[in-house]
Amino acid sequence: MPEHPASDPMLSPPGLPDPVWHPCGDTGLLLDLGGYRPAYHDILCAVEDKSVLTLMARRLAGTINDKRKKGEIRGITDIVPGLASLLIHYDPLIIRAGQLKSAIYPLLSTLEGANSLPARLWHLPVCYAPEFAPDMAEISEQLSLSPEQIIELHLSVTHEVAIMGFLPGLGYMTGLPDPLHLPRRANPRTDVRQGSVGIAMDQTVIYPLDSPGGWNLIGRMPYLLCDPAQPDPIWLAAGDRVKFSAISADEFDAFERASISGSRPDFEMIEGAG
């Protein structure tokens, strides 16, 4: 059963319910920052700014990691921030669940108003040509927007990598303009090409590997998001920002060849992003 904390107005920002702990097997604890809800959708509907929970999870993960490095918290083996939660893996031979909760829970009061950290802004090219956008025509009809309008909207915003997951190197990017919000495909594909750019709900993803997938495909990005040949095989990280630019099919081929040779796109550091 989820464990509700003792009421304390300092533990969560105003307007948010108190976080709740959930056991995850015998070596994991999930801290639900939105309070217990039967569905993720209900959690987000209760929060005016959906990004606040994601930012809290990211900041808490960073704070815990700093304390791990200083030796102030021992026994944590992994930390996985989510959209509205934080999963903490631990070694029960070193620290018990109750001790871990006692060490982490007071840190929540330090999150509100924490300084934002600089983040990377990636400039990623995308080819929206029909051969790379198999769902564009269907999306156009569904949203009553022309393909040109869909592309313009997708290029008009700066996306944020909220969390990483599903596949190595795949970032769930929030910030999709409201007119482009739509559900995942009713019938997922069994094979989606690496680099495919998909949209669903309020998010954009780029498939880092060939895999099954159910997102609506509107283009393809030529760079390798997951490259085992590189010292740092995965280069997107939670908190990064992404700005897309449109390229032609010929330009796509040139960028793809450069990527195979080990090239990566440019980024710049920006303030107050995460």
Buried (B, 14 or more C-beta within 10 A) or exposed (E): EEEEBEEEEEBBBEEBBBBBBBEEEEBBBBBBBBBBBEEBEEBBEBBEEBBBBBBBBBBBBBBBEEBBEEEEBBBBEEBBBBBBBBBBBBEEEEBEBEBBBEBBBEBBEEBBEEEEEEBBBBEBBBBBBEEBBBBBEEBBEEBEBEBEBBBEBBEEBBBBBBBBBBBEBBBBBBBBBEEBEBEBBEEEBEEBBBBBBBBBBBBBBBBBBEBEBBBBBBBBBBBBBBBEEEEEBBBBEBBBBBBBEBBEEEBBEEBBEBBEEEEBBEBEEBEEBB
